[in-house]
C-alpha cells in the first residue's frame, strides 16, 4: 500500500511519479527516471501542467492540446500509458477518458502497456484495474474512484455523444477513412475546457488528410507540437537501425525511422520514379500483328491496392463474301 506522503508527492508532481515508476525496457524492468531521454522529458514537462489541470489539481489556464511526432521505437505507447495511469490514479473526481487507434490490435497495445506498468508497480494494482477494453480506478474512498479509460477503435459512430475529460489519439497517421473520426474527437474535446487531447504518431503521407491536420496543429498556438527528427532514442542501437535500413525500401525507412513525411501514398516507389514513367506526349497506341490487335492498360495503385497490367487481344477476322 502506498503511503499517504508518497501519494501526496506523486499527485502533486507527475514528474516525481515517473521518476520512481518501474517500466519495461528491452524485456527488463528499469526505473523510468534512470532511462528517460531528454526529448521525452521535454514533452512530459510541457504536458504535465495539462495533466494537473485535467485531474483537477490546478486551475491554471494552460494548453490542453499536444501532438507528438516520433519515429518508430520511440516510446510512443509507453509514454501515453504513463500519462493515462497518472490521470486515473490521482484524479480528484471521476474522469472519463477515451483512447482511439487505427484498429483493434493497435488499440490493445495501449491497454497492454498500462497492464505492464500496473504489474511492475504492484501498489498501483490497489488503485487501478485493467480489463479487456477499459482501465478503471477501483480504490475505495478515492475521490477519483470509477475514473475510466475506454480503449476504442476507429469507430466514428461510437465517438459521437461522448463527454471526455481526456482523449488519446494513438498512431494518428495510420487511421483509415476521411478524417470523420478526428472531426468527432476534436469537437467532443471542445465540450470541456479542461479536456486534455494528446495525439501521437510517426510521420505519414503528405497527400493524406492527416497531413493537413498536422500542419494546422503545428501552426496553432493552442497546441504543444513536438517533432523528433530522426532516431534519437538512446535504447536504439546502430546495429538495429542499420538492419532496418538494409531491409526496408528507402522511402519506408525514411518515413518510419527518420520520421520524414512521404510525398507519395506508398512506400515502394518515389514520386520522381512515378513521374519519370509518364510521357505526356504519348497517345494511345494499338499494336497489330497478323489478324490481332493488342492494347494494354495499367492501373497504378499508390496506397493500399496492388498495381495491375492488362493486355487485351482483339481478333480481326476477315469475313468471306458468299458466292
PyMOL commands that set and color helices and strands:
alter all, ss='L'
color gray80, all
select helices_A, chain A and resi 4-12+14-20+32-35+38-55+76-90+104-120+122-126+156-159+172-174+180-189+209-218+238-247+250-256+271-276
alter helices_A, ss='H'
color red, helices_A
select strands_A, chain A and resi 22-25+28-31+65-69+96-100+128-130+134-137+148-152+166-170+196-201+223-227+287-289+292-299+308-315
alter strands_A, ss='S'
color yellow, strands_A
deselect
rebuild
show_as cartoon
